[in-house]
Amino acid sequence: ETLMVILQALWVCNCVASLAVSRSVRPHPVYPGNRVRHSIQLIESSLGPTVGTLYDLPVSNNGARCRMILYYKGIREDEVEIVSPQSVGGLKSEEYLRLSPQGLMPCLVLRSGEAIPESDTIARYLCSHFATREPQSLLPADSLAAALSDRICRLHDIYIASVQSCLYKQPTQFFSPPFGRFGSRKEAIDDLIKQLSLLETFVDANGPYLLGAQPTAADCAVFPTAVFWMHMLPKFGFDTTDCMGPRLTRWWGHMTEVDAVGIRVFGEIMNTLAKWDERGRWDTIRGAGLVDSAESTIFDRIIANEIPADVVYEDELVLAFRDIAPVAPTHVLVIPKVRNGLTQLQFASAEHKAILGHMLAVAVPAIVAAEGVSSYRLVINDGALSCQSVFHLHMHIIGGKTLSWPPGV
């Protein structure tokens, strides 16, 4: 009887070992200093990843930030497994939202069941948990080096990644501006380029990485997003060589031509971006596929100060001036400085809600207050049959006298 128990125990152990060996334990790309650590954990590998599961997709730049740490440190797939959120029903499924309440990628779920959303938090956890693995430079021990890395990470997270959707998000019933703190795509892109100029000043003069000879968490944060802006800014008419200074340009070359992890992540992201190109993703995005090709008007010449106008109000978005053929004591035209396809009101889209709201809620109240008008009529003629003569959207503020009704019929 004792012999039978021993034989059964040996049979179970043999089955478990066979199952472990049959599983393909694929290492992530390895940083050279970690090759000696890659022994196969037979029993543990058969039971799932020993550390956790990273929910992510190849195109996610925030997820790629975490993948770069996995690749640099040679963290194996039997330690941290990468799976698609679709495996639990997608980003908006109840199961995924329990893990990541914002419904965003990436999300690291530890073997204990603890969920860690947000790429910066995941990156720090991975660097801390695998602290003894090279390169230890990812989270520098030196306080100044750590602060310099954090400075770049914060610039990326708060001012660059927060508006990156302006480069690729299509206006739909489920999404429309603002992009971060900016009401229009143009404002967001202009500020993104401004932040790249600031980032240039934070880059080490010698490189080849952002902060010197070794990669840090800053490289992992910025590089995947750089893949986005390098591919997408030209679609909006920008030359990337003008958007990045010499230090960033040198760093980009190193990451895409020399650094093995950078090359791997570049390929992962670009594989999906190429498919977006094939599907015409940018065809319906204003400023990229959609451009304002209508003829310029007299309003463009007024905005450019080529012809005079009696200006009563101006800010960064709007210009207002008196009508040259007034129908009332107060008759002011309010126009957007950048037409952006708004030849007529009927061509307005979700992309225009910020400028239309600004005209109605900021410019008009300021103008009527300055004119001392308490009652007025706001008119938008839309099309030739409604007497629109200049095809650059404009609002008429008419007041200063008793107005009749119905108007203009």
FITI-822578 format. One line per field, with one value per residue (C-alpha): x, y, z; residue number from 1. Coordinates in steps of 0.5 Angstrom, whole numbers, plus 500, padded with zeros to 3 digits. Layout:
<nodes>
xx = [X | ...]
yy = [Y | ...]
zz = [Z | ...]
seq = [NUM | ...]
</nodes>
This chain:
<nodes>
xx = [500 | 506 | 509 | 503 | 502 | 510 | 508 | 502 | 506 | 512 | 507 | 504 | 510 | 512 | 506 | 507 | 514 | 512 | 506 | 511 | 516 | 511 | 509 | 513 | 516 | 519 | 523 | 522 | 528 | 534 | 538 | 545 | 546 | 541 | 542 | 545 | 538 | 534 | 533 | 526 | 522 | 518 | 513 | 511 | 511 | 506 | 501 | 501 | 506 | 509 | 509 | 502 | 499 | 500 | 493 | 496 | 496 | 502 | 500 | 499 | 504 | 503 | 503 | 510 | 513 | 512 | 514 | 520 | 522 | 520 | 525 | 530 | 530 | 529 | 523 | 520 | 513 | 513 | 514 | 510 | 505 | 502 | 495 | 490 | 484 | 480 | 481 | 476 | 471 | 475 | 477 | 469 | 467 | 465 | 471 | 476 | 473 | 474 | 481 | 482 | 476 | 478 | 478 | 485 | 491 | 496 | 493 | 498 | 494 | 499 | 498 | 495 | 489 | 491 | 490 | 495 | 493 | 497 | 503 | 508 | 505 | 506 | 513 | 515 | 513 | 517 | 523 | 522 | 520 | 526 | 531 | 537 | 536 | 540 | 540 | 539 | 539 | 532 | 530 | 537 | 539 | 543 | 538 | 539 | 539 | 532 | 530 | 532 | 529 | 522 | 522 | 522 | 517 | 512 | 513 | 511 | 505 | 502 | 503 | 505 | 501 | 495 | 494 | 497 | 490 | 490 | 494 | 490 | 483 | 477 | 471 | 465 | 459 | 463 | 469 | 470 | 475 | 477 | 484 | 487 | 486 | 485 | 479 | 481 | 486 | 490 | 491 | 493 | 498 | 501 | 502 | 505 | 510 | 512 | 513 | 518 | 522 | 522 | 524 | 530 | 533 | 532 | 536 | 543 | 548 | 552 | 547 | 546 | 540 | 536 | 540 | 546 | 550 | 544 | 537 | 532 | 525 | 525 | 527 | 521 | 516 | 518 | 520 | 513 | 510 | 515 | 513 | 507 | 509 | 514 | 509 | 503 | 506 | 507 | 500 | 498 | 504 | 509 | 517 | 519 | 526 | 523 | 520 | 525 | 532 | 539 | 539 | 532 | 534 | 540 | 536 | 531 | 536 | 540 | 533 | 531 | 537 | 542 | 538 | 535 | 529 | 527 | 527 | 523 | 518 | 518 | 516 | 510 | 507 | 508 | 505 | 499 | 500 | 501 | 494 | 491 | 494 | 491 | 484 | 484 | 484 | 486 | 482 | 476 | 481 | 481 | 488 | 490 | 486 | 481 | 483 | 480 | 481 | 475 | 477 | 480 | 475 | 475 | 475 | 482 | 485 | 482 | 485 | 492 | 491 | 491 | 485 | 482 | 476 | 473 | 475 | 471 | 474 | 479 | 482 | 487 | 481 | 476 | 476 | 470 | 469 | 463 | 459 | 460 | 453 | 449 | 442 | 442 | 446 | 450 | 451 | 458 | 461 | 464 | 469 | 473 | 481 | 482 | 476 | 478 | 473 | 467 | 465 | 458 | 455 | 452 | 459 | 461 | 463 | 465 | 471 | 468 | 465 | 470 | 470 | 463 | 462 | 468 | 464 | 457 | 459 | 466 | 466 | 459 | 457 | 464 | 462 | 454 | 457 | 462 | 456 | 452 | 446 | 441 | 437 | 440 | 439 | 444 | 444 | 448 | 446 | 448 | 448 | 447 | 439 | 439 | 444 | 450 | 455 | 462 | 463 | 467 | 462 | 460 | 455 | 451 | 450 | 444 | 441 | 441 | 434 | 427 | 427 | 421 | 419 | 419 | 426 | 428 | 422]
yy = [500 | 505 | 503 | 505 | 512 | 513 | 511 | 515 | 521 | 520 | 520 | 526 | 530 | 527 | 530 | 537 | 537 | 535 | 540 | 545 | 543 | 543 | 550 | 555 | 560 | 565 | 571 | 578 | 581 | 581 | 587 | 583 | 584 | 579 | 573 | 569 | 569 | 566 | 559 | 556 | 555 | 549 | 548 | 556 | 557 | 551 | 555 | 562 | 568 | 569 | 576 | 578 | 580 | 586 | 588 | 592 | 592 | 593 | 600 | 603 | 608 | 608 | 601 | 601 | 605 | 598 | 593 | 597 | 596 | 588 | 588 | 592 | 588 | 581 | 580 | 573 | 572 | 566 | 572 | 578 | 576 | 581 | 580 | 584 | 587 | 583 | 577 | 580 | 583 | 589 | 596 | 598 | 591 | 590 | 585 | 590 | 596 | 593 | 592 | 599 | 604 | 609 | 603 | 605 | 601 | 599 | 595 | 590 | 585 | 582 | 574 | 576 | 579 | 587 | 591 | 597 | 601 | 607 | 607 | 611 | 607 | 600 | 602 | 604 | 598 | 593 | 597 | 596 | 589 | 587 | 592 | 587 | 586 | 591 | 596 | 599 | 606 | 605 | 608 | 612 | 611 | 618 | 623 | 628 | 623 | 621 | 628 | 629 | 623 | 624 | 631 | 629 | 623 | 629 | 633 | 627 | 625 | 632 | 636 | 631 | 625 | 628 | 632 | 626 | 624 | 631 | 627 | 621 | 622 | 622 | 626 | 621 | 621 | 618 | 623 | 630 | 635 | 638 | 635 | 635 | 643 | 645 | 646 | 645 | 640 | 646 | 649 | 642 | 641 | 647 | 646 | 639 | 642 | 648 | 642 | 639 | 645 | 645 | 637 | 639 | 643 | 637 | 632 | 630 | 634 | 627 | 622 | 617 | 617 | 622 | 623 | 620 | 613 | 609 | 608 | 611 | 611 | 617 | 614 | 609 | 614 | 619 | 614 | 610 | 617 | 620 | 614 | 617 | 624 | 623 | 619 | 623 | 631 | 630 | 629 | 636 | 639 | 639 | 638 | 633 | 636 | 643 | 640 | 637 | 640 | 636 | 633 | 630 | 628 | 624 | 621 | 619 | 616 | 612 | 609 | 607 | 605 | 602 | 601 | 593 | 595 | 601 | 598 | 592 | 597 | 602 | 596 | 594 | 601 | 602 | 595 | 598 | 605 | 602 | 599 | 606 | 609 | 603 | 604 | 612 | 614 | 621 | 622 | 625 | 629 | 636 | 639 | 632 | 629 | 635 | 641 | 648 | 649 | 654 | 661 | 666 | 672 | 679 | 677 | 674 | 681 | 684 | 679 | 680 | 688 | 688 | 693 | 697 | 695 | 699 | 693 | 693 | 687 | 682 | 676 | 670 | 667 | 672 | 679 | 683 | 690 | 694 | 692 | 697 | 697 | 698 | 696 | 699 | 703 | 697 | 692 | 688 | 682 | 677 | 672 | 667 | 668 | 662 | 659 | 652 | 650 | 654 | 657 | 656 | 654 | 648 | 645 | 646 | 639 | 637 | 640 | 647 | 647 | 651 | 656 | 657 | 657 | 662 | 667 | 666 | 666 | 670 | 675 | 677 | 678 | 683 | 686 | 688 | 690 | 695 | 698 | 699 | 694 | 691 | 688 | 685 | 680 | 675 | 673 | 668 | 667 | 660 | 660 | 664 | 664 | 667 | 673 | 670 | 674 | 672 | 665 | 665 | 664 | 671 | 673 | 679 | 683 | 688 | 692 | 699 | 700 | 697 | 691 | 688 | 681 | 676 | 679 | 679 | 675]
zz = [500 | 502 | 495 | 491 | 495 | 493 | 486 | 485 | 488 | 483 | 477 | 479 | 479 | 473 | 470 | 473 | 470 | 463 | 463 | 465 | 460 | 454 | 455 | 451 | 456 | 451 | 454 | 452 | 449 | 454 | 456 | 456 | 463 | 464 | 460 | 466 | 470 | 465 | 468 | 467 | 473 | 471 | 476 | 477 | 469 | 469 | 474 | 470 | 470 | 477 | 478 | 474 | 467 | 463 | 459 | 453 | 446 | 441 | 439 | 446 | 447 | 455 | 455 | 451 | 456 | 461 | 455 | 454 | 462 | 461 | 455 | 458 | 464 | 461 | 464 | 462 | 460 | 465 | 470 | 467 | 461 | 456 | 454 | 450 | 454 | 449 | 453 | 458 | 454 | 452 | 455 | 457 | 459 | 467 | 468 | 465 | 469 | 475 | 474 | 471 | 473 | 467 | 462 | 459 | 458 | 461 | 467 | 471 | 475 | 480 | 481 | 488 | 484 | 486 | 480 | 478 | 473 | 470 | 466 | 471 | 477 | 473 | 471 | 478 | 480 | 475 | 476 | 484 | 484 | 479 | 482 | 482 | 474 | 470 | 467 | 474 | 471 | 469 | 476 | 478 | 485 | 485 | 487 | 482 | 476 | 479 | 479 | 472 | 470 | 473 | 470 | 463 | 465 | 468 | 462 | 458 | 462 | 464 | 458 | 452 | 453 | 455 | 449 | 444 | 442 | 438 | 433 | 431 | 434 | 429 | 432 | 432 | 437 | 442 | 442 | 440 | 443 | 448 | 447 | 454 | 456 | 449 | 445 | 438 | 435 | 432 | 439 | 442 | 436 | 437 | 444 | 443 | 439 | 444 | 449 | 445 | 445 | 452 | 452 | 448 | 453 | 458 | 454 | 456 | 451 | 450 | 450 | 447 | 451 | 454 | 460 | 458 | 457 | 460 | 459 | 464 | 465 | 462 | 455 | 456 | 457 | 452 | 446 | 444 | 444 | 440 | 435 | 435 | 433 | 428 | 424 | 425 | 425 | 418 | 416 | 419 | 415 | 420 | 418 | 424 | 423 | 425 | 431 | 434 | 436 | 435 | 441 | 441 | 433 | 435 | 441 | 436 | 431 | 437 | 439 | 432 | 429 | 435 | 441 | 441 | 445 | 442 | 435 | 438 | 440 | 434 | 430 | 435 | 434 | 427 | 425 | 427 | 425 | 418 | 418 | 421 | 414 | 410 | 413 | 412 | 419 | 418 | 412 | 416 | 421 | 420 | 418 | 416 | 411 | 411 | 409 | 408 | 400 | 399 | 396 | 401 | 402 | 404 | 411 | 411 | 408 | 414 | 419 | 415 | 416 | 409 | 409 | 414 | 419 | 425 | 430 | 436 | 439 | 438 | 442 | 440 | 437 | 434 | 431 | 431 | 427 | 425 | 418 | 413 | 411 | 418 | 419 | 426 | 431 | 433 | 427 | 429 | 425 | 429 | 425 | 427 | 426 | 423 | 418 | 419 | 414 | 417 | 410 | 413 | 419 | 416 | 415 | 423 | 426 | 433 | 432 | 431 | 438 | 442 | 437 | 436 | 444 | 444 | 439 | 443 | 450 | 450 | 444 | 444 | 451 | 451 | 445 | 447 | 454 | 451 | 446 | 452 | 448 | 453 | 447 | 440 | 435 | 433 | 426 | 422 | 415 | 412 | 405 | 399 | 399 | 406 | 404 | 406 | 401 | 405 | 406 | 412 | 418 | 421 | 426 | 426 | 432 | 431 | 436 | 439 | 436 | 436 | 432 | 428 | 427 | 423 | 421 | 413 | 410]
seq = [1 | 2 | 3 | 4 | 5 | 6 | 7 | 8 | 9 | 10 | 11 | 12 | 13 | 14 | 15 | 16 | 17 | 18 | 19 | 20 | 21 | 22 | 23 | 24 | 25 | 26 | 27 | 28 | 29 | 30 | 31 | 32 | 33 | 34 | 35 | 36 | 37 | 38 | 39 | 40 | 41 | 42 | 43 | 44 | 45 | 46 | 47 | 48 | 49 | 50 | 51 | 52 | 53 | 54 | 55 | 56 | 57 | 58 | 59 | 60 | 61 | 62 | 63 | 64 | 65 | 66 | 67 | 68 | 69 | 70 | 71 | 72 | 73 | 74 | 75 | 76 | 77 | 78 | 79 | 80 | 81 | 82 | 83 | 84 | 85 | 86 | 87 | 88 | 89 | 90 | 91 | 92 | 93 | 94 | 95 | 96 | 97 | 98 | 99 | 100 | 101 | 102 | 103 | 104 | 105 | 106 | 107 | 108 | 109 | 110 | 111 | 112 | 113 | 114 | 115 | 116 | 117 | 118 | 119 | 120 | 121 | 122 | 123 | 124 | 125 | 126 | 127 | 128 | 129 | 130 | 131 | 132 | 133 | 134 | 135 | 136 | 137 | 138 | 139 | 140 | 141 | 142 | 143 | 144 | 145 | 146 | 147 | 148 | 149 | 150 | 151 | 152 | 153 | 154 | 155 | 156 | 157 | 158 | 159 | 160 | 161 | 162 | 163 | 164 | 165 | 166 | 167 | 168 | 169 | 170 | 171 | 172 | 173 | 174 | 175 | 176 | 177 | 178 | 179 | 180 | 181 | 182 | 183 | 184 | 185 | 186 | 187 | 188 | 189 | 190 | 191 | 192 | 193 | 194 | 195 | 196 | 197 | 198 | 199 | 200 | 201 | 202 | 203 | 204 | 205 | 206 | 207 | 208 | 209 | 210 | 211 | 212 | 213 | 214 | 215 | 216 | 217 | 218 | 219 | 220 | 221 | 222 | 223 | 224 | 225 | 226 | 227 | 228 | 229 | 230 | 231 | 232 | 233 | 234 | 235 | 236 | 237 | 238 | 239 | 240 | 241 | 242 | 243 | 244 | 245 | 246 | 247 | 248 | 249 | 250 | 251 | 252 | 253 | 254 | 255 | 256 | 257 | 258 | 259 | 260 | 261 | 262 | 263 | 264 | 265 | 266 | 267 | 268 | 269 | 270 | 271 | 272 | 273 | 274 | 275 | 276 | 277 | 278 | 279 | 280 | 281 | 282 | 283 | 284 | 285 | 286 | 287 | 288 | 289 | 290 | 291 | 292 | 293 | 294 | 295 | 296 | 297 | 298 | 299 | 300 | 301 | 302 | 303 | 304 | 305 | 306 | 307 | 308 | 309 | 310 | 311 | 312 | 313 | 314 | 315 | 316 | 317 | 318 | 319 | 320 | 321 | 322 | 323 | 324 | 325 | 326 | 327 | 328 | 329 | 330 | 331 | 332 | 333 | 334 | 335 | 336 | 337 | 338 | 339 | 340 | 341 | 342 | 343 | 344 | 345 | 346 | 347 | 348 | 349 | 350 | 351 | 352 | 353 | 354 | 355 | 356 | 357 | 358 | 359 | 360 | 361 | 362 | 363 | 364 | 365 | 366 | 367 | 368 | 369 | 370 | 371 | 372 | 373 | 374 | 375 | 376 | 377 | 378 | 379 | 380 | 381 | 382 | 383 | 384 | 385 | 386 | 387 | 388 | 389 | 390 | 391 | 392 | 393 | 394 | 395 | 396 | 397 | 398 | 399 | 400 | 401 | 402 | 403 | 404 | 405 | 406 | 407 | 408 | 409]
</nodes>
